[in-house]
Amino acid sequence: MIIYCRLVPDRIRSRSPWIEQLATNEAPRPLDADVTTDVVVVGAGIAGVATAFFVLRNTANRVLLIERDRVGRGATGHNAGQLTTYFERPLSDLVDSCGFDQAIAAQRAVDGAWDLLDVMVAESGAQARIDRFVGHMGMFSLNHLQIHLRNSLLRERGGLRPPSCVVSEDADFLDEIPTEYSALYSVVPQSRVRELLGTTDDRYCAVLSDDGGCTNGALLIEQVLRFLQSRYQDRFRFVDHTPVRRIELDAKTAVIHAGEHRVTTSRVVMCTNGFVDHVVKNLVGSDIGAQMHHRVSGTVGYMAGFVEDAVRDAGAISYIRNAIIGQATPYVYVTRRPFGWPQGAATLTCIGGPEISLDDHATYTPDSDFPVEVIKEIDNDIRPIVDSTRAKGLAYDYAWHGLMAYTESRVRLIGFEPRNPLLMYNLGCNGVGFMPSIYGGYRIARLLCGESLEPSIFDPP
Ligand SMILES: Cc1cc2nc3c(=O)[nH]c(=O)nc-3n(C[C@H](O)[C@H](O)[C@H](O)COP(=O)(O)OP(=O)(O)OC[C@H]3O[C@@H](n4cnc5c(N)ncnc54)[C@H](O)[C@@H]3O)c2cc1C
């Protein structure tokens, strides 16, 4: 019998471990007067803070960062905190639809976000813990292997380092793997697969391994924001508790209705994750508002976490659950990291995977309770894959949810709005959005410097 009633109360309030580590004593600082500036960045998640960071660093512009809530309380404070640079769509798929050159250039660009993250951390002096390690992904079918080995081959052809791959000697499709991929994987005992994936689920018989990491992204950006406020006192301002409700664009000027005031600016960069509850009025061209509304669709992602006294190595592992990549069942994932706990050093393990379309969750708000049936799904269906050493039915210390916005292309939108280039975007979570958001901030700064960049899969359509 599962005894959730004892261990999981009837009502579970959403509680993110990342938000708990943020400062609680910051006074609200809403916009208190009409202002004029050069660049307005809307949204203080990783995308907005990274955009402000690189625009301030690489241009002489004045920047106003506007947040309707507080820094880091959006998806950035409700994610798994995994640092990784793969796209949610297979690279081979991007090559097929966008061409080899653009797909490889985009992958190279996002891989380069590791260096950009280093720059942000080094220059800001941010102290948030960042763990780096080799992350793993578990596969169980020939389809998984063929798609990922094709990605590896394309990476190699494009001059990018392919991830390493092992296949169990027990895999029943071992003899069917096309010979063109032979140099891209090695055959190992099933015990090695179990060890890499930390699972006793022997359906998983192949592993892809690549650079990974994890951090509390909300804490990191809170610290980077503090640095920006002190380093650029003369040309940077952050306001919170200030919703942007309306944006009016003419040929040279954007007027933003934010809170109770108006901001006049030359550029506005939307770093809102993709959800639209503001109006965009294009006074010099075709309608933008409706177009933007149809560019993203939303899902709610759910996670649960538990703390153990023992300190365990940091790591991140995901496990495919569809037999065919692209089918409906979301993959599941676990991140683990050393974690401060009132009693001292400990380990936080976070388990995620369940997603519900916003279309099926009309009453969702960021403050919604965590559904009891989802904690049961995590404990019954996902825990046995990702941590079979944990007994069934134990209470979780944290359970939280956040919004993921998927663009039509499942690629982040970074760049000028084609209908009026005063408006720019760095948005679209697409499941894995932390590192792409940092790259997006850097790309926006380059565009604002007047650089003419090659056409890219990130260009808004
Ligand atoms: C459950 C879950 C797990 C995830 N796991 C990972 C992971 O392991 N690795 C990874 O890379 N990615 C992950 N992601 C995705 C990642 O968290 C996001 O892509 C990233 O944090 C998005 O950052 P952002 O700045 O674009 O959005 P957000 O962090 O959501 O920030 C957007 C901000 O804009 C503000 N805003 C919106 N509209 C307005 C307005 N009109 N006026 C003023 N402010 C406004 C919001 O209040 C918010 O603060 C996960 C997401 C979820 C939900």
The ligand as a Tripos MOL2 file, in Angstrom:
@<TRIPOS>MOLECULE
LIG
   53    58     1     0     0
SMALL
NO_CHARGES

@<TRIPOS>ATOM
      1 C1         10.0860   22.3110  -14.8350 C.3       1 LIG1
      2 C2         11.1380   22.9290  -15.7330 C.ar      1 LIG1
      3 C3         12.3820   22.3220  -15.8330 C.ar      1 LIG1
      4 C4         13.3540   22.8830  -16.6560 C.ar      1 LIG1
      5 N1         14.6020   22.3430  -16.6680 N.ar      1 LIG1
      6 C5         15.5750   22.9220  -17.3990 C.ar      1 LIG1
      7 C6         16.9180   22.4410  -17.3540 C.ar      1 LIG1
      8 O1         17.2420   21.5320  -16.6000 O.2       1 LIG1
      9 N2         17.8490   23.0510  -18.1390 N.ar      1 LIG1
     10 C7         17.5290   24.0920  -18.9630 C.ar      1 LIG1
     11 O2         18.4020   24.5860  -19.6880 O.2       1 LIG1
     12 N3         16.2850   24.5810  -19.0010 N.ar      1 LIG1
     13 C8         15.3150   24.0430  -18.2290 C.ar      1 LIG1
     14 N4         14.0670   24.5690  -18.2310 N.ar      1 LIG1
     15 C9         13.8330   25.7480  -19.0620 C.3       1 LIG1
     16 C10        14.5140   26.9790  -18.4780 C.3       1 LIG1
     17 O3         14.2370   27.0880  -17.1160 O.3       1 LIG1
     18 C11        14.0140   28.1910  -19.2250 C.3       1 LIG1
     19 O4         14.2230   28.0410  -20.6060 O.3       1 LIG1
     20 C12        14.7350   29.4460  -18.7950 C.3       1 LIG1
     21 O5         14.8230   29.5650  -17.4130 O.3       1 LIG1
     22 C13        13.9160   30.5740  -19.3630 C.3       1 LIG1
     23 O6         14.4450   31.7560  -18.9370 O.3       1 LIG1
     24 P1         13.7200   33.0700  -19.3960 P.3       1 LIG1
     25 O7         14.4830   34.1650  -18.8220 O.co2     1 LIG1
     26 O8         13.5120   33.0180  -20.8730 O.co2     1 LIG1
     27 O9         12.2480   32.9520  -18.7600 O.3       1 LIG1
     28 P2         11.7600   33.2130  -17.2670 P.3       1 LIG1
     29 O10        12.7390   32.7330  -16.2770 O.co2     1 LIG1
     30 O11        10.3810   32.6650  -17.1910 O.co2     1 LIG1
     31 O12        11.7400   34.7750  -17.1720 O.3       1 LIG1
     32 C14        10.7770   35.5450  -17.8610 C.3       1 LIG1
     33 C15        10.4510   36.7280  -16.9800 C.3       1 LIG1
     34 O13         9.6560   37.6350  -17.7080 O.3       1 LIG1
     35 C16         8.7370   38.2160  -16.8160 C.3       1 LIG1
     36 N5          7.6420   38.7580  -17.6120 N.ar      1 LIG1
     37 C17         6.8290   38.0930  -18.4610 C.ar      1 LIG1
     38 N6          5.9380   38.9130  -19.0180 N.ar      1 LIG1
     39 C18         6.1850   40.1510  -18.5130 C.ar      1 LIG1
     40 C19         5.5920   41.4250  -18.6960 C.ar      1 LIG1
     41 N7          4.5510   41.5850  -19.5210 N.pl3     1 LIG1
     42 N8          6.0990   42.4720  -18.0150 N.ar      1 LIG1
     43 C20         7.1780   42.3220  -17.1910 C.ar      1 LIG1
     44 N9          7.7720   41.1340  -16.9780 N.ar      1 LIG1
     45 C21         7.2860   40.0610  -17.6190 C.ar      1 LIG1
     46 C22         8.3080   37.0520  -15.9350 C.3       1 LIG1
     47 O14         7.7450   37.4860  -14.7150 O.3       1 LIG1
     48 C23         9.6320   36.3270  -15.7530 C.3       1 LIG1
     49 O15        10.3290   36.7270  -14.5910 O.3       1 LIG1
     50 C24        13.0670   24.0550  -17.4040 C.ar      1 LIG1
     51 C25        11.8260   24.6770  -17.2810 C.ar      1 LIG1
     52 C26        10.8730   24.1440  -16.4430 C.ar      1 LIG1
     53 C27         9.5610   24.8430  -16.3060 C.3       1 LIG1
@<TRIPOS>BOND
     1     1     2 1
     2     2     3 ar
     3     2    52 ar
     4     3     4 ar
     5     4     5 ar
     6     4    50 ar
     7     5     6 ar
     8     6     7 ar
     9     6    13 1
    10     7     8 2
    11     7     9 ar
    12     9    10 ar
    13    10    11 2
    14    10    12 ar
    15    12    13 ar
    16    13    14 ar
    17    14    15 1
    18    14    50 ar
    19    15    16 1
    20    16    17 1
    21    16    18 1
    22    18    19 1
    23    18    20 1
    24    20    21 1
    25    20    22 1
    26    22    23 1
    27    23    24 1
    28    24    25 2
    29    24    26 1
    30    24    27 1
    31    27    28 1
    32    28    29 2
    33    28    30 1
    34    28    31 1
    35    31    32 1
    36    32    33 1
    37    33    34 1
    38    33    48 1
    39    34    35 1
    40    35    36 1
    41    35    46 1
    42    36    37 ar
    43    36    45 ar
    44    37    38 ar
    45    38    39 ar
    46    39    40 ar
    47    39    45 ar
    48    40    41 1
    49    40    42 ar
    50    42    43 ar
    51    43    44 ar
    52    44    45 ar
    53    46    47 1
    54    46    48 1
    55    48    49 1
    56    50    51 ar
    57    51    52 ar
    58    52    53 1
@<TRIPOS>SUBSTRUCTURE
     1 LIG1         1 GROUP 0 **** ****
